[in-house]
Amino acid sequence: MKNISPRIIICSGGTGGHIYTGIAIADELKNKIPEINVLFIGSKKNMEMQEIPKCGYPIERICISGGKRKLFSSSGFILFIELIYSFFLANKIIKKFSPDIVVGTGGYVSFPTLYAAKKNRVPILIQEQNSFPGLTNRIFSRYARKICIAYEESKEYFPKERTIITGNPVRSGILQLPSREEACFHLGLKKEKPIILSIGGSQGSNSINNAWIKGLKKLIHLDIQLIWQLGKVDIHRVRKNGISHHHNFILMEFIDNVPMCYAAADIIVSRAGALTISEICLIGKPYILIPLPWSSDDHQNKNAKILEEKEAALIIKNEDIDEKLVDSTIQLLKNSSMKKKMSKNIFQLGKPKATNDIANEILQIIL
């Protein structure tokens, strides 16, 4: 054994998908080796600076922001400066922490950290969540000891001899959901009434929120309950609308206890982020997907098409939300045979051993 107390850096940030993937990996490593020393690297401008410490892990910050930018523009020049400075910071962190491995979960936070790891000859493992890999993972896959992917479709973009299909790591609570009765009691909902869970992504979704606002009276008329994650921007706006205070509705800026909400829901409505899809595949609930049309590399549309081809989810295009979301959700609630079919199909896509398999791959490299 090389090291009884391994030191691991996980670069994880920008979106909930990247952040909670990193946390799930860290938790599994801690379960296997309690003495393991895990350090996260994230961007000082993003939610990881709050969410990762909540889970008990230290995090160091670099200075980089995302978004699509044209190379020959003022924003492109700023990105170039951010990358150089972030590499300097990541390099300094790596030299000080002296990790046995650096794990990248994708996204712009990973780029300078993986580059610093390469320069310092630290082994790299990449975890790719989407069916079409992001740019950072495509670039650094040539240097990675192992690439753990979630979808067969992404295999062609990586070196075959070092790529393994594991699925996406998920939080341990997803595999141990409470009963629906317990979840309804905890949330203050009526178990005999139908429940919709709407998740707009870690930042919320203005277009999804607007569709629900327009349909609230219809939900009240049909006595349908709604667990509604709005995001930081919209929650105050929606709370000013008196109808949103109805006892059938639970409004949240951000959902901290996702397993409890999953357990209560009859139908889940969300964006097509890779982590959310992986979680719902494991719990087997009827699913309505609304892919984010401007996601990087159009990965949400590509993720959604895989489920659609398997008849495991209903897809609504972003431009059709106002017209279709509320009515389609209500129709699905009433269609027991369709719900049963979708639940069966989506459950077959789940990979419950993903987190364990990824942790084992990491430990095989460093021990």
KEPA-898326 format. One record per residue (C-alpha): x, y, z. Coordinates in Angstrom, 2 decimals, padded with zeros to 5 digits. Each point is the difference from the previous one (the first is absolute). Example, Ala and Ser with C-alpha at 12.3 -4.5 7.8 and 13.67 -1.06 7.14 Angstrom:
! residues 2
[[012.30; -004.50; 007.80]];
[[001.37; 003.44; -000.66]];
END
This chain:
! residues 367
[[000.00; 000.00; 000.00]];
[[001.48; 003.34; -001.04]];
[[-001.79; 002.21; 002.49]];
[[-002.28; -000.83; 002.90]];
[[-001.34; 003.57; 000.03]];
[[-000.43; 000.94; -003.66]];
[[-000.28; 003.65; -000.99]];
[[-002.52; 000.78; -002.72]];
[[-001.00; 003.22; -001.76]];
[[-003.40; 000.18; -001.66]];
[[-000.60; 002.94; -002.34]];
[[-003.70; 000.53; -000.03]];
[[-002.12; 003.08; -000.56]];
[[-002.18; 002.24; -002.08]];
[[-003.20; -002.05; 000.10]];
[[-001.73; -002.30; 002.45]];
[[000.72; -002.91; -002.33]];
[[003.75; 000.45; 000.31]];
[[-000.11; 000.85; 003.70]];
[[-002.14; -002.89; 001.23]];
[[001.84; -002.45; -002.22]];
[[003.21; 001.01; 001.77]];
[[-001.61; -000.24; 003.43]];
[[-001.38; -003.46; -000.75]];
[[003.48; -001.20; -000.99]];
[[001.55; 001.53; 003.12]];
[[-002.61; -001.59; 002.27]];
[[000.61; -003.44; -001.50]];
[[003.77; 000.36; 000.36]];
[[-000.49; 001.00; 003.65]];
[[-002.18; -003.06; 000.55]];
[[002.73; -002.23; -001.38]];
[[002.94; 001.72; 001.70]];
[[-001.03; 002.27; 002.91]];
[[003.53; 001.43; 000.24]];
[[-000.06; 001.24; -003.60]];
[[000.73; 003.70; -000.45]];
[[-002.25; 001.66; -002.60]];
[[000.38; 003.59; -001.18]];
[[-002.33; 001.69; -002.49]];
[[000.91; 002.76; -002.43]];
[[-002.75; 002.30; -001.25]];
[[-000.67; 003.50; -001.25]];
[[-000.43; 002.77; 002.55]];
[[-002.98; 001.33; -001.98]];
[[-002.13; -003.16; 000.13]];
[[-002.26; -002.05; 002.25]];
[[002.66; -002.60; 000.79]];
[[001.57; 002.40; 002.49]];
[[-003.13; -000.39; 002.15]];
[[-001.20; -003.51; -000.85]];
[[003.23; -001.97; 000.36]];
[[000.88; 001.26; 003.53]];
[[-003.56; -000.91; 001.06]];
[[000.94; -003.61; -000.72]];
[[003.11; 000.23; 002.17]];
[[002.70; 000.38; -002.63]];
[[002.61; 002.75; -000.32]];
[[000.10; 001.94; -003.25]];
[[002.62; 002.27; -001.55]];
[[-001.05; 002.64; -002.47]];
[[001.29; 001.00; -003.38]];
[[-001.22; 002.94; -002.05]];
[[-001.79; -001.07; -003.14]];
[[-003.50; 000.47; -001.37]];
[[-001.84; -001.93; -002.68]];
[[-002.12; 000.85; -002.98]];
[[000.55; -000.03; -003.72]];
[[002.37; 002.71; -001.12]];
[[001.47; 000.97; -003.33]];
[[003.76; -000.37; -000.03]];
[[000.73; 003.35; -001.65]];
[[-002.14; 002.22; 002.22]];
[[000.27; 001.80; 003.33]];
[[-001.75; -002.92; 001.77]];
[[002.35; -002.45; -001.71]];
[[003.00; 002.00; 001.20]];
[[-001.38; -000.01; 003.56]];
[[-000.44; -003.78; -000.18]];
[[003.61; -000.35; -001.16]];
[[001.22; 002.03; 002.99]];
[[-002.24; -002.01; 002.35]];
[[001.41; -003.27; -001.33]];
[[003.59; 001.11; 000.54]];
[[-000.71; 001.27; 003.51]];
[[-002.05; -003.10; 000.87]];
[[002.79; -002.26; -001.21]];
[[002.40; 001.91; 002.25]];
[[-002.34; -000.48; 002.98]];
[[-000.71; -003.67; -000.77]];
[[003.71; -000.67; -000.44]];
[[000.69; 001.58; 003.38]];
[[-002.74; -002.09; 001.66]];
[[001.28; -003.23; -001.54]];
[[003.59; 000.64; 001.06]];
[[-001.13; 000.75; 003.56]];
[[-002.53; -002.85; 000.35]];
[[002.08; -002.58; -001.93]];
[[-002.92; -002.18; -001.16]];
[[000.33; -003.61; -001.09]];
[[-002.61; 000.60; -002.70]];
[[-002.17; 002.79; -001.43]];
[[-003.57; -000.86; -000.96]];
[[-001.75; 002.20; -002.57]];
[[-003.78; -000.02; -000.31]];
[[-000.07; 002.30; -003.02]];
[[-000.79; 003.67; -000.43]];
[[002.17; 003.07; -000.21]];
[[001.22; -000.32; 003.62]];
[[001.72; -003.27; -000.96]];
[[002.04; 001.44; -002.86]];
[[002.74; 001.94; 001.87]];
[[000.08; -002.59; 002.80]];
[[000.50; -002.95; -002.35]];
[[002.61; 001.98; -001.92]];
[[001.87; 000.65; 003.25]];
[[-000.28; -003.70; 000.90]];
[[001.48; -000.96; -003.37]];
[[002.88; 002.47; 000.41]];
[[000.73; -001.41; 003.47]];
[[-000.25; -003.61; -001.25]];
[[-002.89; -000.80; 002.31]];
[[-002.25; -002.84; -001.23]];
[[-003.36; 001.10; -001.41]];
[[-003.38; -001.73; -000.02]];
[[-002.87; 001.50; -001.98]];
[[-003.71; -000.54; 000.61]];
[[-002.23; 000.92; -002.94]];
[[-003.69; 000.42; 000.82]];
[[-001.52; 000.69; -003.41]];
[[-000.61; -001.94; -003.19]];
[[002.07; 002.57; -001.90]];
[[003.19; 000.86; 001.94]];
[[000.92; 003.52; 000.92]];
[[003.07; 001.72; -001.43]];
[[002.09; -000.24; 003.17]];
[[-000.44; -003.76; 000.28]];
[[000.64; -000.52; -003.71]];
[[003.28; 001.90; 000.25]];
[[001.33; -001.63; 003.15]];
[[-001.16; -003.54; -000.76]];
[[003.29; -000.60; -001.83]];
[[001.85; 000.52; 003.29]];
[[-002.43; -001.77; 002.34]];
[[000.78; -003.38; 001.54]];
[[-003.70; -000.84; -000.14]];
[[-003.15; 001.55; -001.48]];
[[-003.26; -000.99; 001.70]];
[[-003.02; 000.68; -002.21]];
[[-003.75; -000.13; 000.53]];
[[-001.18; -000.73; -003.55]];
[[001.09; -002.46; -002.65]];
[[-000.46; 002.83; -002.54]];
[[002.96; 001.96; 001.38]];
[[002.47; -002.88; -000.28]];
[[001.04; 000.90; -003.55]];
[[001.50; 003.30; 001.19]];
[[002.48; -001.59; 002.41]];
[[002.94; -002.46; -000.13]];
[[-001.72; -003.41; 000.04]];
[[002.63; -001.79; 002.06]];
[[-000.37; 002.45; 002.92]];
[[-003.75; 000.62; -000.13]];
[[-002.54; -001.81; 002.14]];
[[-003.79; 000.36; 000.15]];
[[-000.96; 000.47; 003.64]];
[[-003.03; 002.27; -000.06]];
[[-000.15; 003.23; 001.99]];
[[000.73; 000.10; 003.73]];
[[-003.00; 001.01; 002.09]];
[[-000.51; 001.06; 003.59]];
[[-000.39; -002.95; 002.38]];
[[-003.44; 001.17; 001.12]];
[[-001.38; -000.66; -003.49]];
[[000.53; -003.74; 000.52]];
[[-001.83; 000.04; 003.34]];
[[-003.15; 002.04; -000.54]];
[[-002.57; 000.24; 002.79]];
[[-003.50; -001.29; -000.65]];
[[-002.44; 002.29; -001.79]];
[[-002.10; 000.15; 003.16]];
[[002.97; 001.09; 002.10]];
[[001.06; 002.57; -002.60]];
[[-003.50; 001.51; -000.21]];
[[-000.19; 000.27; 003.80]];
[[003.43; 001.67; 000.13]];
[[-000.93; 002.50; -002.72]];
[[-003.52; 000.66; 001.28]];
[[-001.69; -001.37; -003.11]];
[[-003.05; -002.25; -000.35]];
[[000.94; -003.51; -001.10]];
[[-003.40; -000.60; -001.61]];
[[000.46; 002.96; -002.38]];
[[002.25; -000.06; -003.10]];
[[003.38; 001.72; 000.34]];
[[002.16; 001.60; -002.68]];
[[003.67; 000.79; 000.66]];
[[001.37; 002.78; -002.23]];
[[003.77; 000.55; -000.06]];
[[001.34; 002.82; -002.15]];
[[003.67; -000.81; 000.44]];
[[002.29; 001.28; 002.75]];
[[-000.64; 003.62; -001.02]];
[[-003.71; -000.41; -000.74]];
[[-001.72; 000.58; -003.33]];
[[-001.90; 003.15; -000.88]];
[[-001.87; -001.63; -002.90]];
[[-001.11; -003.02; 002.05]];
[[-001.03; 002.29; 002.86]];
[[-002.07; 002.19; -002.31]];
[[-001.86; -003.05; -001.33]];
[[-000.92; -001.11; 003.52]];
[[-001.15; 003.51; 000.92]];
[[-002.43; -000.06; -002.91]];
[[-001.26; -003.45; 000.98]];
[[-000.34; 000.35; 003.77]];
[[-003.77; 000.56; -000.10]];
[[-000.39; -003.18; -002.05]];
[[002.04; -001.96; 002.56]];
[[-002.12; 001.39; 002.84]];
[[-003.21; -000.92; -001.82]];
[[001.21; -003.62; -000.37]];
[[001.37; -000.08; 003.58]];
[[003.54; -000.82; -001.20]];
[[002.96; 000.66; 002.29]];
[[003.25; 001.55; -001.25]];
[[003.49; -000.06; 001.48]];
[[001.55; 002.89; -001.87]];
[[003.70; 000.87; -000.11]];
[[000.24; 003.50; -001.45]];
[[003.59; 001.14; 000.41]];
[[001.36; 003.16; 001.59]];
[[-001.19; 002.43; -002.66]];
[[-003.67; -000.96; -000.22]];
[[-001.01; -001.02; 003.48]];
[[-000.66; 003.52; 001.28]];
[[-001.90; 000.94; -003.15]];
[[-002.23; -003.05; 000.22]];
[[-000.64; 000.38; 003.74]];
[[-001.57; 003.38; -000.69]];
[[-002.67; -001.84; -001.96]];
[[-002.65; -000.81; 002.62]];
[[-001.06; -003.22; -001.69]];
[[003.45; -001.50; 000.58]];
[[-000.72; -000.09; 003.77]];
[[-002.69; -002.67; -000.48]];
[[000.38; -002.97; 002.36]];
[[000.50; -002.37; -002.97]];
[[003.24; 001.73; -000.99]];
[[003.47; -000.18; 001.55]];
[[002.35; 002.68; -001.34]];
[[003.76; -000.39; 000.42]];
[[002.93; 002.05; -001.23]];
[[002.18; -003.11; 000.05]];
[[-000.81; -003.56; 001.05]];
[[002.38; -001.17; 002.72]];
[[-001.80; -003.31; 000.68]];
[[-000.43; -001.32; -003.52]];
[[-000.59; -003.64; 001.03]];
[[-003.01; 001.01; 002.11]];
[[-001.54; 001.89; -002.93]];
[[000.71; -002.84; -002.43]];
[[-001.72; -002.44; 002.35]];
[[-003.14; 002.14; 000.27]];
[[-000.39; 000.72; -003.72]];
[[-002.26; -001.87; -002.42]];
[[001.53; 001.79; -003.00]];
[[003.28; 001.90; -000.33]];
[[000.46; 002.94; -002.35]];
[[003.53; 001.28; -000.56]];
[[002.71; 001.10; -002.36]];
[[002.09; -002.73; -001.61]];
[[003.13; 000.35; 002.09]];
[[002.00; -003.22; 000.12]];
[[000.00; -000.35; 003.78]];
[[-003.75; 000.49; 000.36]];
[[-000.63; -002.55; -002.76]];
[[002.29; -002.51; 001.74]];
[[-001.79; 000.49; 003.31]];
[[-003.46; -000.41; -001.50]];
[[001.08; -003.13; -001.85]];
[[000.79; -001.51; 003.39]];
[[-003.33; 000.91; 001.61]];
[[-002.12; -000.89; -003.05]];
[[-002.54; 002.83; 000.05]];
[[-001.92; 001.27; -003.08]];
[[002.05; 002.81; -001.43]];
[[-000.63; 003.10; -002.14]];
[[003.19; 001.46; -001.42]];
[[000.44; 003.58; -001.21]];
[[003.52; 000.22; -001.49]];
[[001.80; 003.29; 000.42]];
[[000.46; 001.12; -003.63]];
[[003.12; 002.06; 000.66]];
[[001.87; -002.57; 002.11]];
[[003.65; -000.40; -000.97]];
[[000.45; -002.26; -003.05]];
[[-003.80; -000.47; 000.06]];
[[000.59; -002.84; 002.45]];
[[-003.43; 000.20; 001.64]];
[[-001.79; -000.67; -003.29]];
[[002.34; -002.91; -000.67]];
[[-000.57; -001.41; 003.49]];
[[-003.77; 000.32; -000.43]];
[[-000.08; -001.78; -003.37]];
[[001.49; -003.12; 001.54]];
[[-002.88; -000.23; 002.47]];
[[-002.54; 000.85; -002.67]];
[[001.26; -002.82; -002.23]];
[[-000.45; -002.42; 002.91]];
[[-003.56; 001.32; 000.66]];
[[001.21; 000.87; 003.48]];
[[-001.01; 003.67; 000.11]];
[[-002.27; 002.56; -001.59]];
[[001.89; 002.86; -001.68]];
[[-001.32; 003.56; -000.24]];
[[002.01; 002.54; -001.97]];
[[000.88; 003.21; 001.78]];
[[-001.94; 002.10; -002.51]];
[[-003.13; -002.09; 000.67]];
[[000.02; 000.32; 003.81]];
[[-002.76; 002.62; 000.25]];
[[-002.31; -001.94; -002.26]];
[[000.68; -003.58; 001.09]];
[[001.57; -000.32; 003.45]];
[[-003.02; 000.21; 002.30]];
[[-002.43; -001.94; -002.22]];
[[002.55; -002.71; -000.85]];
[[000.83; -000.50; 003.66]];
[[-003.66; -000.25; 000.95]];
[[-000.66; -002.48; -002.82]];
[[002.90; -002.16; 001.13]];
[[-001.25; 000.05; 003.59]];
[[-003.30; -001.44; -001.22]];
[[001.56; -002.65; -002.26]];
[[000.90; -002.88; 002.32]];
[[001.12; -002.36; -002.79]];
[[002.36; 002.60; -001.46]];
[[001.44; 000.77; 003.45]];
[[000.60; -003.70; 000.63]];
[[001.69; -000.47; -003.38]];
[[002.26; 003.04; 000.45]];
[[000.96; -001.04; 003.54]];
[[000.97; -003.47; -001.18]];
[[002.03; 001.28; -002.96]];
[[001.87; 002.70; 001.89]];
[[000.78; -002.30; 002.92]];
[[001.74; -002.39; -002.39]];
[[002.46; 002.77; -000.94]];
[[001.22; 000.54; 003.57]];
[[003.54; -000.92; 001.08]];
[[-000.11; -000.32; 003.81]];
[[003.67; -001.05; 000.29]];
[[001.40; 003.03; -001.83]];
[[001.37; 001.85; 003.02]];
[[001.63; -003.13; 001.39]];
[[001.54; -000.88; -003.37]];
[[001.48; 003.48; -000.49]];
[[001.44; 000.05; 003.51]];
[[001.59; -003.41; -000.64]];
[[001.58; 001.28; -003.22]];
[[001.52; 002.93; 001.92]];
[[001.37; -002.25; 002.73]];
[[001.46; -002.46; -002.51]];
[[002.07; 002.82; -001.45]];
[[001.39; 001.33; 003.27]];
[[000.27; -003.04; 002.28]];
END
